[in-house]
Each structure stands twice: as structure tokens, then as C-alpha cells.
Amino acid sequence: MGLMLVIGSKKWSSWSLRAWLALKQAGIPFEELVIPLRQPGTKPRILEYSPAGKVPVLIDGNDRVWDSLAILDYLADRFPDKELWPSDMPARALARSIAAEMHAGFPAVRNELPMDVSHRLPTPTLSPEAAVELERIKTLWSDARSRFGAAGPFLFGRFTNADAMYAPVATRLETYGISLDPLCHAYVQELLNLPPMKDWYRAAAQED
């Protein structure tokens, strides 16, 4: 039995995008099941697959892994040849640190720039808290790129789980037309131009 990833609506589900993109970029075959969000039956439908009542959830035979970061770690362990974390120890340490920071933080950016890949929306006036968080994200990107990104266009050169964790941020910045410095703008465009990201956007546009 192969892998199945249960995700939410592609328009809005930032956590789903992270696990889905990592699988796609790594070339790992999987079946996807999309559960429409914001519907009366959404919660019980998700509970059929996810004990936490949230998406995404990865099903691998009898094993179920929920939470995006846990799924990314599982995939890195399950498919070590895909090198979903950097192999170099200092780079790996930074990649895991910034992924964890994304996982646990940036609540103002999440609240004030909600993910919506099907629209281009007016640029909002950000709160001081969101502005500080956005600067922190830019600093993390610049630091990773300057220290470990020389071999390619992503945070650690080639695509890793750290990029998967920040891919939804790229969609948010694009949706709301947030101004970026050249380095961060180039990085966002690299993420958005990935073929799987374009597939995600196309599928989102077809959702009800």
C-alpha cells in the first residue's frame, strides 16, 4: 500500500501545502485526498483520517502521521536518499531551527495575511507585530541564503524541508503584494515558479 496524504482545500490550507510540496519536490509517489474546508461536514470528515481533527495527515500503511513538521521529519527518515534535510550538520541545524520557528511562530503574519492563493488582494497596513515578524522572516531567509545557499536558488541551495515550511509565506507575500528586497523577492519567485506550486495554484483555482 502506498502513501496517502489527506489535505484541506488548496486555496487556504497552508499546512497542507507544506507536506504536499515536500512529497512532490522529492518525487515520492502518493495519493492525495482533498477535504473541502469551511463546510458543515469538514470536521467529521477530517476525523475519519486524522486523530487530531486537522489536516494534513499522512497515511503509510497502518501508520498515520499528522502535523506538517512531523510529516516532513517522517518523510526525511522514510526516504533518506531524498535528503529532505541538508546533510551538512551546521546547515541541517539551521534548517531545522528555522522550520521549527515557522511552525511555532509568526501569529500576526498568519492572522493579517491569511493564505488565499486564488486571489490578489490589496496590501494591508500591517500591525507593528506583523511588521516585526515579517522582518524576522526576511532575516532568516537572508541568513540561510548567504551562509548555505550558494549551490542553488533555495535557502540551502537545493530544495529542503525548510523551503516547504516557508512556501505558504511566499504565497501570502504574493497575494498581498508585500514589498521585498531583491534577495527575498528572488527566493519567493523561485518557490512560486516550481512546477508543483503551479499545479497547486491551478487546482486551487478549480475548487468551489
N, C-alpha and C positions, 0 to 999 in steps of 0.2 A: 504494500500500500504506500502510495506516495504522500508527499506533503500537501496539506490544505491550509490556506490562510483565510481566515474569516475576518472581513474588514467592513467598515462603515462606508457610507456614501462618499464618493471620491471628491465631491465638491467641498466637503467640510472636514473630513476625518484626517487630521494631521498625524495622529499617532499611527493610523493605518498606513499612511504613505511611507513612513519610515521603514517598517518591516517589509512592505511590498517592494520598495525601491531596492533595498539591500538584496532581496532574492533575485530581482530582475537583473541588477547590475552584475551579480555574481554568476548569472547563468544557471541558477538552480531551478529545475523544473518544479512547478507546484500548481495546484488547482486553487482558484480563488472563489470565495463565496461572498458576495456583497449584500449586506443587510441595510436597507434604507434607514437613515437616521431621521429623527424628529417625526416619527409616525406613532400612532397609538400602540401598535404591536411591536415596536422596536425592542423594548426591554426584554419581554419574554422570549422573543426570537433570539436575541443575543445570549440569553441564559441557557438556551439549548446547547450552546457550544462553549461558553466562557463562564467559569465559576465566579469570576469577579463581576460579571454583568457588563463588561466593557470590551470594546474591540481595540486592537486586533487580538486574535488568538491563533496560534499555530498548532495544528494537529499533525502529529507524526506517529502514525500507528495508534498505540494506546496512550501515548504521551501528549499532554496539552501544555502549551507554554503561553502565558498571557503577559501583557505589558511589553511595549515596544523594545525597551532596552534589554529585557530578559530574552526576548526573541532574538535580538541581534547577537547577544552572547551565545545563545544556544546554537545559532547558525555558524558562528565562528568556531565553536567546539565540534559541531557535527560535520563541518566541511572545512577542515584546517587548510586544505590546499587552496581555498579561495582567498585566504589571507584578508579576512574582513576587518581585522585589526592590524596595524603596522607590525612588522616583525622586529624592527629595531626597538629595543627596550625603552629608551627615552621618548621616542615618538609614540610608542604604544601607551606609555604612561600619560602623556599629554592628551592623546586621542580619547582615552577612557575618561580622563578628568573632564574634558570639555563636553563629552557626551553626557556624563552624569550631571554636569552643571545645567545643560539644556533640559535634561529630564526633570530636574528638581526645581528649576528656577524660571525667571523671566515672566512672572504672572501678569505684569502690567502690559507687556508686549502681546501676550496671548489675549488678554481681555480687550485691548484697544485696537488690535489689528487681527481680528479673527480670520481664520483661513476661509477663503472663498475663491476657488480657482476658476469659477465660471464668470466672474465679473471683473471689471476695472473700476475701482471706486475712488471717490475724492480723497485726497490726502488729508487725514485728520490732524488737528492740533494735539500733539501728544502731551500727556501729563509729564511733570518733571521725573516721576518714577519710570515711566516708559522710555523717556529720552536717555536716562542713565543706563537702563538695561540695553537699549539699542547700541549705545556706545560700547558697552561691555562686549556685546556680540561682535562688533566690528574689531575690537581689540583682540579677541580670541582668534578670529579669522586671520587677522594680520600677523599675529604671533606664530600661529601654526604654519602659515604660508612662508613666512620669512625663515623659519627655523628648519622646516621639513618638507616644504612644497616645491623644491627646485626641480624635481623629476617629472612634474606633471601639473595639471591645472587645478587640482583639488587640494584640500587642506594639508594632506600629507603626500602630495604628488599624485599617486593613483587614488581611485575612489576607495573609501573605507566606511566603516560603520559611523564614524564621526560625521561624514558628509550626509549619510542617511538621516542622522539626527537633526541636522540643520536644514535639510531640504524644505520642510514646511515653512521655515523662516524665509527662505528665498521666495516662496510663493506669496507670502504675506507682503514682503517688500515690493514685489512686482504689482500685486493687486492694488496697493495704496500709493504707488508712485513715490516711495520713500527715496530721497536723495542719498547717494552713496559716493564714497571716494572711489577712484579708478580701480584699486585693487579689489575692493569688496564688490563693486559693480561687475567686474570681470568674473569673479567667482560665482556670483548669483547667475550670471548668464550661462556659465558652464553647466551649472546644475539644471537650469531650465531647458537647456538645449540637449540634454541627454535624451536619447530615443525613448526610454521608458517614461520619462517625465512627460514627453509629448503625448505618449499613449495615455497616460493618466489624465491629462487635460482633455484629450478627445473623449475619453469615456465619461468624464465629469460633465461635459457639455451635452451628453446624450441622456443624462439622468433626468427623471421627472422633478 
